[in-house]
Amino acid sequence: MKMRTNNILLVAIGVNILLLLGFSAIFIREGAEANEEVELPRCVPYDVKTIAIREENVTIQWKTNGDCVSYLQYNEFASDTSKISGDSWAPSVDHESYVDGLERGKVYQFYIISDGKLYDDSGEAIIVETPSF
């Protein structure tokens, strides 16, 4: 049972990393000029990282290309009730949100709200599964 739990945790972490890499990649322009830098609009989130997933909390970081008020909207997967989390409500380019009070072994979906607009991962929520051990 311990091995199965560890495998589930490793898969969940791997899926989160892939999802967040995909989220960062949506701003890469394809075509002949793919190596040319593209300037992002001021408050579009990028470089999104899930830096800690624990049994009852998670920490997510991201950046914006300008000073913006940015925070998380989240809920348990398939739930209609959303909550918000923001560690600082002051405009910034570097953002971090520590979300506490999560339940063990549950799947949560997160969206970034930046400058009043909802951002996701190419049409999908940022998915985090808390460990159950």
C-alpha positions, -999 to 999 in steps of 0.1 A, spaced: 0 0 0 29 24 8 44 17 -27 11 24 -44 7 57 -25 42 68 -35 36 59 -71 4 80 -71 23 109 -56 50 106 -82 25 105 -110 6 135 -96 38 155 -94 48 145 -129 14 155 -143 16 189 -125 51 196 -140 39 187 -175 8 209 -171 28 238 -159 54 235 -186 25 235 -211 11 266 -195 44 284 -200 47 272 -236 14 287 -248 32 320 -253 58 306 -277 51 317 -312 55 291 -340 67 297 -375 97 310 -392 104 336 -365 101 313 -336 134 324 -321 123 360 -320 112 371 -285 76 380 -281 66 405 -255 37 393 -234 9 416 -225 14 433 -192 -6 410 -168 -5 376 -185 9 350 -161 39 330 -172 66 308 -156 40 291 -134 55 267 -108 40 244 -82 68 246 -58 54 226 -29 26 201 -26 19 189 9 -10 170 26 -30 201 34 -14 230 15 3 240 -18 25 269 -29 22 282 -65 44 309 -80 42 328 -113 53 360 -129 37 388 -149 52 412 -174 43 442 -153 31 452 -119 -3 435 -115 -26 424 -88 -28 386 -93 -42 358 -72 -55 322 -73 -91 310 -77 -95 273 -68 -119 246 -58 -120 209 -53 -123 191 -86 -159 190 -98 -171 213 -70 -192 244 -78 -178 263 -48 -147 284 -55 -123 301 -31 -96 327 -36 -60 329 -23 -35 357 -25 -5 364 -3 -1 400 -14 -28 422 -29 -2 448 -39 7 451 -76 39 430 -84 57 411 -112 65 382 -89 36 363 -74 33 335 -49 3 320 -32 3 297 -3 -30 278 -1 -37 261 33 -67 242 45 -68 216 17 -79 181 24 -56 151 21 -59 129 -10 -81 154 -29 -77 168 -64 -79 206 -67 -81 229 -98 -65 263 -98 -68 293 -120 -48 325 -119 -67 358 -118 -45 386 -131 -57 422 -137 -93 409 -133 -90 382 -160 -90 344 -155 -60 325 -169 -57 288 -172 -34 262 -188 -45 262 -225 -81 257 -215 -75 234 -186 -72 242 -149 -39 238 -131 -45 204 -113 -30 196 -79 -35 163 -60 -27 165 -23 -10 134 -9 -31 111 13 -4 98 36 
